[in-house]
Amino acid sequence: MCLALPCRIVELRPDDQALIDIAGVSKEISLALVEDVAVGDYVIVHVGYALTRLDPEEAEKTLALFAEFGEAALREAGVKMASPM
């Protein structure tokens, strides 16, 4: 099974590269497959390539669903979640 994730562009780099943020983790990806991307845009990323731009509202909804799924999986596994500070 493959999973493509919505990620926010935090920096544009030379040679069709960009730095993205996903849940506080930074990664360099290729923008070779998309056009007109700017810092702050959300893109769908799979295996290191941005595949398409994504509406910010849709990206936030999708990221919230991933977070809920992760929390539910941890609860089911019996892992205690840290309280927010």
Secondary structure, DSSP 8 states (H G I E B T S, - for coil): ----EEEEEEEEETTTEEEEEETTEEEEEE-TT--S--TT-EEEEETTEEEEEE-HHHHHHHHHHHHHHHHHHHHHTT-------
